[in-house]
Amino acid sequence: MVQVNAPVLQFKNSAVFGIHPKLFICFQTRCRGLNLAKKPLVIEARARTRTESAKTLNIRRLKKFNGTAKNPRLSVFCSDRQLYAMLVDDKNKKCLFYGSTLQKMFRENPPCGTVEAAQRVGEALIKVCTDLNINEISSYDRNGVRRGERLQAFEIAISSYGFLPK
């Protein structure tokens, strides 16, 4: 009977999946007289975080809700300091409206902060919708962003037009 001296693989516990450590036997090969160092191999299981899953949910949502010329998709993104909003016609691959708190027409006359500029972006979005005869949107996409001060100011401005449920 031949005994084989093989290193053992160890796995760390993961509370998310309930994985318990199991021992696996791994055979070590020798390369033409070279002695390889025997180190245990540790593999750690990691679940997807909420921020990663928000991206996948957004991609899945875009497959369901596509904007048209009469029912465009409203996509809003808030960075750390700014807000960006777009009305998108996915059928013709056109952007019907783009507004951000960085644009001078929302920041000036009179000068204001980002929260008031976000409200002005919402009001400009309503004006464009009335010009284009848009009565409803196909979907409202926040891109996985939480509702902060800027996003709430934007939503208050567009909810008066009836885009968002109250």
Kinemage of the C-alpha trace (Angstrom):
@kinemage 1
@onewidth
@group {chain A} dominant
@subgroup {mainchain}
@vectorlist {calphas} color= white
{ca met a 1} P 0.000 0.000 0.000
{ca val a 2} L 1.362 3.386 -1.053
{ca gln a 3} L 0.809 6.459 1.083
{ca val a 4} L 0.372 9.792 -0.661
{ca asn a 5} L 1.320 12.972 1.179
{ca ala a 6} L -1.028 15.601 -0.262
{ca pro a 7} L -1.888 19.117 1.003
{ca val a 8} L -5.419 19.763 2.149
{ca leu a 9} L -7.585 22.625 0.803
{ca gln a 10} L -9.469 24.568 3.446
{ca phe a 11} L -12.498 26.810 2.959
{ca lys a 12} L -13.514 29.583 5.333
{ca asn a 13} L -17.031 29.686 6.742
{ca ser a 14} L -19.527 31.916 5.032
{ca ala a 15} L -22.589 32.948 7.021
{ca val a 16} L -24.376 34.020 3.844
{ca phe a 17} L -24.411 30.632 2.137
{ca gly a 18} L -24.040 28.439 5.217
{ca ile a 19} L -20.904 26.742 3.886
{ca his a 20} L -19.105 24.572 6.383
{ca pro a 21} L -15.441 23.730 5.958
{ca lys a 22} L -14.833 20.514 4.065
{ca leu a 23} L -11.502 18.920 3.455
{ca phe a 24} L -10.433 18.279 -0.109
{ca ile a 25} L -7.382 16.286 -1.112
{ca cys a 26} L -5.129 17.879 -3.675
{ca phe a 27} L -2.234 15.978 -5.250
{ca gln a 28} L 0.975 17.905 -5.615
{ca thr a 29} L 3.092 17.385 -8.699
{ca arg a 30} L 6.841 17.617 -8.859
{ca cys a 31} L 8.522 19.322 -11.787
{ca arg a 32} L 11.800 17.594 -12.720
{ca gly a 33} L 13.388 17.525 -9.345
{ca leu a 34} L 12.104 20.883 -8.119
{ca asn a 35} L 10.544 20.748 -4.701
{ca leu a 36} L 7.516 23.023 -4.544
{ca ala a 37} L 6.655 24.618 -1.216
{ca lys a 38} L 3.630 23.047 0.428
{ca lys a 39} L 1.200 25.801 1.425
{ca pro a 40} L -2.466 25.277 2.250
{ca leu a 41} L -4.804 26.913 -0.263
{ca val a 42} L -7.568 28.988 1.354
{ca ile a 43} L -10.593 29.946 -0.764
{ca glu a 44} L -13.149 32.408 0.571
{ca ala a 45} L -16.728 32.582 -0.734
{ca arg a 46} L -18.150 36.096 -1.221
{ca ala a 47} L -21.719 37.108 -1.971
{ca arg a 48} L -22.656 39.997 -4.244
{ca thr a 49} L -23.136 43.259 -2.441
{ca arg a 50} L -26.200 45.466 -2.743
{ca thr a 51} L -24.434 47.987 -4.984
{ca glu a 52} L -23.463 45.299 -7.468
{ca ser a 53} L -26.977 43.871 -7.556
{ca ala a 54} L -28.456 47.356 -8.191
{ca lys a 55} L -26.565 47.436 -11.479
{ca thr a 56} L -27.892 44.039 -12.530
{ca leu a 57} L -31.416 45.034 -11.516
{ca asn a 58} L -31.122 48.170 -13.639
{ca ile a 59} L -30.076 46.125 -16.686
{ca arg a 60} L -32.994 43.749 -16.128
{ca arg a 61} L -35.382 46.701 -15.751
{ca leu a 62} L -34.182 48.227 -19.030
{ca lys a 63} L -35.137 45.025 -20.862
{ca lys a 64} L -38.737 45.339 -19.627
{ca phe a 65} L -39.372 49.073 -19.925
{ca asn a 66} L -38.381 50.684 -23.184
{ca gly a 67} L -39.278 54.259 -23.924
{ca thr a 68} L -41.089 55.453 -27.027
{ca ala a 69} L -41.638 58.938 -28.427
{ca lys a 70} L -44.988 59.301 -26.593
{ca asn a 71} L -43.986 57.334 -23.458
{ca pro a 72} L -40.264 57.940 -22.885
{ca arg a 73} L -38.165 56.517 -20.077
{ca leu a 74} L -37.046 58.977 -17.390
{ca ser a 75} L -33.534 58.179 -16.163
{ca val a 76} L -32.127 60.111 -13.200
{ca phe a 77} L -28.680 59.818 -11.655
{ca cys a 78} L -27.365 61.590 -8.565
{ca ser a 79} L -23.637 61.772 -7.995
{ca asp a 80} L -22.158 63.045 -4.737
{ca arg a 81} L -22.754 66.664 -5.745
{ca gln a 82} L -24.900 66.833 -8.900
{ca leu a 83} L -28.130 65.514 -10.440
{ca tyr a 84} L -28.524 64.411 -14.079
{ca ala a 85} L -31.894 63.703 -15.738
{ca met a 86} L -32.695 62.337 -19.216
{ca leu a 87} L -35.864 61.539 -21.138
{ca val a 88} L -34.962 58.675 -23.455
{ca asp a 89} L -36.754 57.325 -26.514
{ca asp a 90} L -35.314 53.800 -26.733
{ca lys a 91} L -37.113 52.849 -29.950
{ca asn a 92} L -35.448 55.608 -32.005
{ca lys a 93} L -32.370 55.789 -29.737
{ca lys a 94} L -32.790 59.499 -29.022
{ca cys a 95} L -32.487 61.651 -25.942
{ca leu a 96} L -35.545 63.931 -25.818
{ca phe a 97} L -34.357 65.968 -22.821
{ca tyr a 98} L -31.144 66.291 -20.869
{ca gly a 99} L -30.722 68.474 -17.821
{ca ser a 100} L -28.219 68.593 -15.008
{ca thr a 101} L -27.473 70.837 -12.075
{ca leu a 102} L -24.157 71.698 -13.749
{ca gln a 103} L -25.781 73.651 -16.575
{ca lys a 104} L -25.553 77.430 -16.269
{ca met a 105} L -29.186 78.012 -17.244
{ca phe a 106} L -30.293 76.189 -14.066
{ca arg a 107} L -27.594 77.631 -11.793
{ca glu a 108} L -27.849 81.303 -12.745
{ca asn a 109} L -30.651 83.914 -12.732
{ca pro a 110} L -30.600 84.043 -9.641
{ca pro a 111} L -27.634 81.978 -8.370
{ca cys a 112} L -28.645 78.932 -6.321
{ca gly a 113} L -27.405 75.699 -4.767
{ca thr a 114} L -27.720 72.177 -6.125
{ca val a 115} L -31.030 71.425 -4.380
{ca glu a 116} L -32.794 74.398 -5.962
{ca ala a 117} L -31.071 73.677 -9.287
{ca ala a 118} L -32.468 70.124 -9.143
{ca gln a 119} L -35.929 71.586 -8.697
{ca arg a 120} L -35.353 73.845 -11.710
{ca val a 121} L -34.293 70.791 -13.764
{ca gly a 122} L -37.630 69.162 -12.859
{ca glu a 123} L -39.541 72.271 -13.909
{ca ala a 124} L -37.648 72.401 -17.222
{ca leu a 125} L -38.490 68.719 -17.764
{ca ile a 126} L -42.190 69.518 -17.345
{ca lys a 127} L -41.957 72.345 -19.902
{ca val a 128} L -40.328 70.030 -22.446
{ca cys a 129} L -42.987 67.381 -21.831
{ca thr a 130} L -45.796 69.848 -22.493
{ca asp a 131} L -44.069 70.993 -25.698
{ca leu a 132} L -43.682 67.387 -26.919
{ca asn a 133} L -47.229 66.354 -25.824
{ca ile a 134} L -45.926 63.734 -23.407
{ca asn a 135} L -48.535 62.834 -20.779
{ca glu a 136} L -46.870 59.861 -19.094
{ca ile a 137} L -43.543 58.071 -18.909
{ca ser a 138} L -42.954 54.360 -19.378
{ca ser a 139} L -40.656 54.010 -16.361
{ca tyr a 140} L -38.845 56.097 -13.794
{ca asp a 141} L -35.274 54.874 -13.378
{ca arg a 142} L -33.234 56.101 -10.394
{ca asn a 143} L -30.239 53.891 -11.319
{ca gly a 144} L -30.099 52.368 -7.838
{ca val a 145} L -29.576 55.757 -6.148
{ca arg a 146} L -31.186 56.537 -2.798
{ca arg a 147} L -33.499 59.518 -2.410
{ca gly a 148} L -31.449 62.423 -1.102
{ca glu a 149} L -32.256 66.121 -0.927
{ca arg a 150} L -31.592 66.780 -4.616
{ca leu a 151} L -33.594 63.783 -5.800
{ca gln a 152} L -36.524 64.697 -3.537
{ca ala a 153} L -36.552 68.271 -4.845
{ca phe a 154} L -36.557 66.923 -8.420
{ca glu a 155} L -39.345 64.424 -7.659
{ca ile a 156} L -41.550 67.067 -6.030
{ca ala a 157} L -41.294 69.204 -9.159
{ca ile a 158} L -42.242 66.385 -11.545
{ca ser a 159} L -44.880 64.762 -9.310
{ca ser a 160} L -47.075 67.849 -9.730
{ca tyr a 161} L -47.224 66.972 -13.445
{ca gly a 162} L -48.299 63.403 -12.626
{ca phe a 163} L -45.194 61.452 -13.559
{ca leu a 164} L -44.725 59.888 -10.137
{ca pro a 165} L -47.265 58.169 -7.882
{ca lys a 166} L -48.043 60.203 -4.770
